[in-house]
Amino acid sequence: MPSHSQLRDAVIVAAVRTPIGRGRPTGALHHVHPVDLLAHVLREVVDRAGVDPSQIDDVITGAVSQVGEQGANIARRAVLAAGFPETVPATTVDRQCGSGQQAIHFAAQGVASGAYDMVIASGVESMSRVPMWSALTGTDDPFGTGFARRYPEGLVPQGIAAELINARWNLGRTALDEFALASHERAAHTAATGGFDAETAPLPGLAHDEGVRTGSDLDILSRLPAAYHDEAMGRRFPQIRWDVTAANTSQLSDGAAAVLITDGDTARRLGLTPLARLHSFAVTGDDPLYMLTAIIPATARVLRRAGLRIDDIDLFEVNEAFASVVLAWQRETGADPVRVNVHGGAIALGHPLGASGARLMTTLVHALAARGGRYGMQLMCEAGGMANATIVERW
């Protein structure tokens, strides 16, 4: 393997996603098994690059609810369902909402080190068929005694964490709803002008993202009730103002995405045109009570590693788990809002948990190519108080 000074460039040569379906029994992708969702993008990403699947050294897939139809290493079953040679291995990883992004980190690090020549990083989640928290029963204790001693009052659900962020940064209901409305407007405009066409691989019954809404306004959003109102939590945290609603929260969704990564020399040898170079990575933790704020220190860490400043970044893809998360991050980092989620985000498009990291990267590299930007940054907040950060550079 190469020494640290001889690390190879890891480049993205193809990136594709499914349209995102609503994660409910009436959603357009509810009838599609998650193995088949993932197999669809695996086939598509090698077809678009024009490479033989036998050249793939590994497939690394993010999935959060690894149980039932998504259990038992879904990545391997999808490789076989896609028709790849039986010699192509696969593994499934879980870093909560950042699982797909972590798959990209692992893949790129393997290519840079020489462990891989060509690898697919991907993600999948069918939240209509495998609901969130399916891996836990009502009697499961996922914490243990050591955790309970350190956090005797316990942590909180993500919706409550979003409320705590809203209160700490004094954001307010209007700001949250304005952000949500802008996400839908940007996504609707991008879809109407064909801005998602290059990154999307349609499925029977769904050619476009299902969750994007038009015709709403702030008056309509202002009348929606709080989504996470809880009297006990209100007594514990009297600063909460109950401003988080279904409208300014990401949608439960079904979808998959895949990114094909190789090194620069292999790309040249095979005549592949890279979309972007994977420049710098970071992963970090933060206060698990606030849970979703680690994207703030992750931003600082990845910029230090890259030797860049926030103003050097042309486009940001920050997962819209909740509007309050992105707004607090913008306030702390000083990132230009005009450069953030220019095609909308998970509030409009949806958040298929394990797939979102690969979906955001797919959107980011295609947006950089379309707009002629140089640097892009992707950020994912994650349950447990973690975050992944990635900087890519257009090739």
C-alpha positions as CSV (number, residue, x, y, z in Angstrom):
1,M,0.0,0.0,0.0
2,P,1.2,3.6,-0.6
3,S,2.7,5.6,2.2
4,H,0.9,8.6,3.6
5,S,2.9,10.8,1.3
6,Q,1.9,8.6,-1.7
7,L,-1.9,8.4,-1.0
8,R,-3.8,8.2,-4.3
9,D,-6.6,10.5,-5.3
10,A,-10.0,9.0,-4.7
11,V,-12.5,10.3,-7.4
12,I,-16.2,9.9,-8.0
13,V,-16.8,8.8,-11.6
14,A,-20.6,8.3,-11.4
15,A,-23.3,9.1,-8.9
16,V,-27.0,8.2,-9.1
17,R,-30.1,8.0,-6.9
18,T,-33.6,6.8,-7.1
19,P,-36.5,9.3,-7.0
20,I,-37.4,9.6,-3.3
21,G,-40.8,8.2,-2.3
22,R,-42.9,9.0,0.7
23,G,-42.2,6.6,3.5
24,R,-45.8,5.4,4.1
25,P,-47.9,2.5,2.9
26,T,-49.5,4.7,0.2
27,G,-46.0,5.9,-1.0
28,A,-45.1,5.2,-4.6
29,L,-42.1,3.0,-3.6
30,H,-43.8,1.0,-0.8
31,H,-44.2,-2.0,-3.1
32,V,-40.5,-2.1,-3.9
33,H,-38.4,-4.3,-1.6
34,P,-35.3,-2.4,-0.2
35,V,-33.0,-5.0,-1.8
36,D,-34.4,-4.2,-5.2
37,L,-34.2,-0.4,-4.5
38,L,-30.5,-0.8,-3.8
39,A,-29.9,-3.2,-6.7
40,H,-31.4,-0.6,-9.0
41,V,-28.8,2.0,-8.2
42,L,-26.0,-0.5,-8.2
43,R,-26.8,-1.5,-11.7
44,E,-27.3,2.1,-12.8
45,V,-24.1,3.4,-11.4
46,V,-21.9,0.9,-13.2
47,D,-23.9,1.3,-16.4
48,R,-23.5,5.1,-16.4
49,A,-19.8,4.7,-15.8
50,G,-19.5,2.0,-18.5
51,V,-17.5,-0.4,-16.3
52,D,-17.7,-4.1,-15.9
53,P,-19.2,-5.0,-12.4
54,S,-16.4,-7.7,-12.1
55,Q,-14.0,-4.7,-11.6
56,I,-15.7,-3.7,-8.4
57,D,-13.6,-4.6,-5.4
58,D,-16.3,-4.0,-2.8
59,V,-19.7,-2.5,-2.2
60,I,-20.2,-0.6,1.0
61,T,-23.8,0.4,1.9
62,G,-25.3,2.5,4.6
63,A,-28.6,1.4,6.2
64,V,-30.0,2.3,9.6
65,S,-32.8,-0.1,10.4
66,Q,-30.8,-3.3,9.8
67,V,-33.6,-5.7,10.6
68,G,-36.2,-7.7,8.6
69,E,-36.0,-6.9,4.9
70,Q,-33.0,-4.6,5.6
71,G,-31.2,-7.1,7.9
72,A,-28.5,-9.7,7.4
73,N,-26.2,-7.5,5.3
74,I,-28.6,-6.1,2.7
75,A,-25.6,-4.9,0.6
76,R,-24.6,-8.5,-0.3
77,R,-28.1,-9.5,-1.3
78,A,-28.4,-6.3,-3.4
79,V,-25.2,-7.1,-5.2
80,L,-26.5,-10.5,-6.2
81,A,-30.0,-9.1,-7.0
82,A,-28.2,-6.6,-9.3
83,G,-26.7,-9.4,-11.3
84,F,-23.1,-8.6,-10.3
85,P,-20.6,-11.5,-10.3
86,E,-20.7,-13.6,-7.2
87,T,-17.1,-12.6,-6.6
88,V,-18.1,-9.0,-5.7
89,P,-18.2,-8.7,-1.9
90,A,-20.4,-6.2,0.1
91,T,-20.9,-5.0,3.6
92,T,-23.4,-2.8,5.4
93,V,-22.5,0.0,7.9
94,D,-24.5,2.0,10.4
95,R,-23.6,5.5,11.5
96,Q,-27.3,6.4,11.9
97,C,-28.3,9.2,9.5
98,G,-24.7,9.5,8.2
99,S,-24.5,5.9,7.2
100,G,-24.4,6.5,3.5
101,Q,-21.8,9.3,3.9
102,Q,-19.7,7.0,6.1
103,A,-19.9,4.4,3.4
104,I,-18.3,7.0,1.0
105,H,-15.6,7.8,3.6
106,F,-14.7,4.2,4.0
107,A,-14.7,3.6,0.2
108,A,-12.6,6.7,-0.5
109,Q,-10.1,5.9,2.3
110,G,-9.8,2.3,0.9
111,V,-9.1,3.7,-2.6
112,A,-6.6,6.3,-1.3
113,S,-4.7,3.7,0.6
114,G,-4.5,1.2,-2.2
115,A,-6.8,-1.4,-0.6
116,Y,-9.3,-0.8,-3.4
117,D,-9.1,0.2,-7.0
118,M,-12.8,0.6,-7.6
119,V,-15.6,0.5,-5.0
120,I,-19.3,1.5,-4.8
121,A,-20.4,3.5,-1.8
122,S,-24.2,3.4,-1.4
123,G,-27.1,3.7,0.9
124,V,-30.7,2.5,1.2
125,E,-33.7,2.8,3.4
126,S,-37.3,1.8,2.9
127,M,-39.0,3.5,5.8
128,S,-42.5,2.5,4.6
129,R,-41.5,-1.2,4.8
130,V,-39.0,-1.1,7.6
131,P,-40.2,1.7,9.9
132,M,-37.8,3.7,12.1
133,W,-36.9,1.9,15.3
134,S,-37.9,-1.5,13.9
135,A,-34.7,-2.9,15.3
136,L,-35.8,-2.2,18.9
137,T,-38.8,-3.8,20.7
138,G,-40.6,-2.1,23.5
139,T,-38.6,-4.1,26.1
140,D,-35.1,-3.5,24.7
141,D,-32.6,-1.5,26.7
142,P,-30.1,-0.1,24.1
143,F,-28.2,1.9,26.8
144,G,-26.9,-0.4,29.6
145,T,-25.8,0.6,33.1
146,G,-22.6,2.5,32.2
147,F,-24.5,4.9,29.9
148,A,-27.2,5.3,32.5
149,R,-24.7,6.3,35.1
150,R,-23.2,8.9,32.9
151,Y,-26.6,10.3,31.7
152,P,-28.9,9.6,34.6
153,E,-31.7,11.8,33.3
154,G,-31.5,10.1,29.9
155,L,-31.4,11.6,26.4
156,V,-34.3,12.9,24.4
157,P,-35.9,12.1,21.0
158,Q,-34.5,13.9,18.0
159,G,-37.6,16.1,17.8
160,I,-37.0,17.4,21.3
161,A,-33.3,17.9,20.4
162,A,-34.5,20.0,17.5
163,E,-36.6,22.1,19.9
164,L,-33.7,22.5,22.2
165,I,-31.6,23.8,19.3
166,N,-34.4,26.2,18.3
167,A,-34.5,27.6,21.8
168,R,-30.7,27.8,22.4
169,W,-30.1,29.7,19.1
170,N,-33.4,31.7,19.5
171,L,-34.5,30.9,16.0
172,G,-38.3,31.1,16.2
173,R,-41.2,29.6,14.4
174,T,-41.2,32.1,11.5
175,A,-37.5,31.4,10.6
176,L,-38.1,27.6,10.7
177,D,-41.1,27.8,8.4
178,E,-39.4,30.2,6.0
179,F,-36.5,27.8,5.7
180,A,-38.9,24.9,5.1
181,L,-40.9,26.8,2.4
182,A,-37.6,27.8,0.7
183,S,-36.6,24.1,0.6
184,H,-39.8,23.1,-1.2
185,E,-39.5,26.1,-3.6
186,R,-35.9,25.3,-4.5
187,A,-36.7,21.6,-5.0
188,A,-39.7,22.4,-7.1
189,H,-37.8,24.8,-9.3
190,T,-35.0,22.3,-9.8
191,A,-37.4,19.6,-10.7
192,A,-39.3,21.8,-13.1
193,T,-36.1,22.9,-14.9
194,G,-34.6,19.4,-15.2
195,G,-32.0,20.0,-12.6
196,F,-32.4,16.5,-11.0
197,D,-32.4,14.6,-14.3
198,A,-28.7,13.8,-14.5
199,E,-28.7,12.3,-11.0
200,T,-31.9,10.4,-11.0
201,A,-32.6,6.8,-12.2
202,P,-36.5,6.6,-12.5
203,L,-38.3,3.5,-11.3
204,P,-41.6,2.1,-12.6
205,G,-44.3,4.2,-10.9
206,L,-42.0,7.0,-9.8
207,A,-40.0,9.2,-12.1
208,H,-39.7,12.2,-9.8
209,D,-39.4,12.9,-6.1
210,E,-42.7,12.4,-4.4
211,G,-42.5,14.7,-1.4
212,V,-41.9,18.1,-3.1
213,R,-44.9,20.4,-2.5
214,T,-46.0,23.5,-4.3
215,G,-48.7,26.1,-3.4
216,S,-48.0,26.4,0.3
217,D,-47.3,29.7,2.1
218,L,-46.2,30.9,5.5
219,D,-49.8,31.4,6.7
220,I,-50.6,27.7,6.0
221,L,-47.4,26.5,7.7
222,S,-47.9,28.8,10.8
223,R,-51.2,27.0,11.6
224,L,-49.6,23.5,11.9
225,P,-49.4,22.1,15.4
226,A,-46.2,21.2,17.2
227,A,-45.1,17.8,16.2
228,Y,-43.3,16.7,19.4
229,H,-45.2,18.4,22.2
230,D,-44.7,16.5,25.4
231,E,-45.8,17.8,28.8
232,A,-43.1,15.9,30.7
233,M,-40.4,17.3,28.4
234,G,-41.8,20.7,28.7
235,R,-41.4,20.5,32.5
236,R,-37.9,19.2,32.1
237,F,-36.9,21.9,29.5
238,P,-39.1,25.0,30.1
239,Q,-37.1,26.9,27.5
240,I,-38.7,24.8,24.7
241,R,-41.3,26.8,22.7
242,W,-42.7,24.0,20.6
243,D,-42.0,25.5,17.2
244,V,-40.9,22.2,15.4
245,T,-43.7,20.9,13.1
246,A,-44.1,18.3,10.4
247,A,-43.5,21.1,7.9
248,N,-40.1,22.1,9.1
249,T,-38.9,18.6,9.7
250,S,-37.5,16.1,7.2
251,Q,-39.9,13.6,5.6
252,L,-39.9,9.8,6.2
253,S,-38.9,8.4,2.9
254,D,-37.9,5.4,0.7
255,G,-34.9,5.6,-1.6
256,A,-31.4,4.5,-2.5
257,A,-28.3,6.1,-4.0
258,A,-24.9,4.9,-5.2
259,V,-21.5,6.5,-5.9
260,L,-18.7,4.8,-7.9
261,I,-15.3,5.7,-6.5
262,T,-11.9,4.9,-8.1
263,D,-8.4,6.4,-8.1
264,G,-7.2,9.0,-10.7
265,D,-4.9,6.6,-12.5
266,T,-7.6,3.9,-12.9
267,A,-10.0,6.5,-14.1
268,R,-7.6,7.7,-16.8
269,R,-6.7,4.2,-17.8
270,L,-10.4,3.3,-18.3
271,G,-11.3,6.6,-20.0
272,L,-13.6,7.7,-17.1
273,T,-14.3,11.3,-16.5
274,P,-14.3,12.1,-12.7
275,L,-17.1,14.3,-11.4
276,A,-15.1,15.3,-8.3
277,R,-12.2,14.4,-6.1
278,L,-12.8,13.4,-2.5
279,H,-10.7,16.0,-0.9
280,S,-11.0,15.8,3.0
281,F,-13.0,14.0,5.6
282,A,-14.0,14.4,9.2
283,V,-16.2,12.7,11.7
284,T,-16.8,14.0,15.2
285,G,-19.1,13.9,18.2
286,D,-20.8,16.5,20.3
287,D,-23.3,16.8,23.2
288,P,-25.7,13.8,22.8
289,L,-28.5,15.7,24.5
290,Y,-28.6,18.3,21.7
291,M,-27.7,15.4,19.4
292,L,-27.8,17.2,16.1
293,T,-25.2,20.0,16.6
294,A,-22.0,18.0,15.8
295,I,-22.1,19.4,12.2
296,I,-20.7,22.7,13.7
297,P,-17.4,21.2,15.1
298,A,-17.3,18.8,12.1
299,T,-17.2,21.8,9.8
300,A,-14.3,23.4,11.6
301,R,-12.4,20.1,11.7
302,V,-12.8,19.3,8.0
303,L,-11.9,22.9,7.0
304,R,-8.7,22.6,9.1
305,R,-7.8,19.3,7.4
306,A,-8.5,20.8,4.0
307,G,-6.6,24.0,4.6
308,L,-9.7,26.0,3.5
309,R,-12.0,28.7,4.9
310,I,-15.8,28.6,4.9
311,D,-15.9,31.2,2.1
312,D,-13.9,28.9,-0.1
313,I,-16.8,26.5,-0.3
314,D,-19.0,27.0,-3.4
315,L,-21.9,24.7,-2.4
316,F,-23.0,23.1,0.8
317,E,-25.3,20.1,1.2
318,V,-26.4,20.1,4.8
319,N,-28.9,17.4,5.7
320,E,-32.2,19.1,6.6
321,A,-33.1,16.7,9.4
322,F,-34.8,19.7,11.0
323,A,-34.8,23.4,9.9
324,S,-33.4,24.4,13.3
325,V,-30.3,22.3,12.7
326,V,-29.3,24.0,9.5
327,L,-30.1,27.5,10.7
328,A,-28.1,27.0,13.9
329,W,-25.2,25.7,11.8
330,Q,-25.4,28.7,9.5
331,R,-25.4,31.1,12.4
332,E,-22.3,29.5,14.0
333,T,-20.3,29.0,10.8
334,G,-21.2,32.1,8.9
335,A,-21.9,30.1,5.7
336,D,-23.6,32.0,3.0
337,P,-27.3,30.8,2.9
338,V,-27.3,31.3,-0.9
339,R,-24.9,28.5,-1.2
340,V,-26.7,26.1,1.1
341,N,-29.0,23.3,-0.3
342,V,-29.5,25.1,-3.6
343,H,-31.8,22.4,-4.8
344,G,-33.7,22.0,-1.6
345,G,-33.1,19.4,1.0
346,A,-34.7,16.6,3.1
347,I,-37.6,18.8,4.2
348,A,-38.8,18.8,0.6
349,L,-37.1,15.8,-1.0
350,G,-37.2,13.4,2.0
351,H,-34.8,11.6,4.2
352,P,-34.5,7.9,3.6
353,L,-32.1,7.5,6.5
354,G,-29.4,5.1,5.3
355,A,-29.5,6.5,1.8
356,S,-29.4,10.2,2.5
357,G,-25.6,10.4,2.8
358,A,-25.1,9.0,-0.7
359,R,-28.1,11.0,-2.0
360,L,-26.6,14.3,-0.8
361,M,-23.3,13.5,-2.3
362,T,-25.0,12.6,-5.6
363,T,-26.8,15.9,-5.6
364,L,-23.7,17.8,-4.6
365,V,-21.3,16.5,-7.3
366,H,-23.9,17.0,-10.0
367,A,-24.6,20.6,-8.8
368,L,-20.9,21.4,-8.7
369,A,-20.6,20.2,-12.3
370,A,-23.7,22.2,-13.5
371,R,-22.7,25.4,-11.7
372,G,-18.9,25.2,-12.3
373,G,-18.1,25.4,-8.6
374,R,-14.8,24.1,-7.3
375,Y,-15.4,23.0,-3.7
376,G,-18.4,21.4,-2.1
377,M,-19.1,20.4,1.5
378,Q,-21.5,17.8,2.7
379,L,-22.7,17.5,6.4
380,M,-24.9,15.0,8.2
381,C,-26.1,15.2,11.8
382,E,-26.5,11.8,13.4
383,A,-28.3,10.3,16.3
384,G,-26.1,10.0,19.4
385,G,-24.5,13.4,18.8
386,M,-22.2,12.7,15.8
387,A,-21.6,14.2,12.4
388,N,-19.8,13.4,9.2
389,A,-18.2,16.1,7.0
390,T,-16.8,15.7,3.5
391,I,-15.2,18.2,1.1
392,V,-15.1,17.4,-2.6
393,E,-13.3,19.3,-5.3
394,R,-14.7,19.3,-8.9
395,W,-12.2,17.5,-11.1
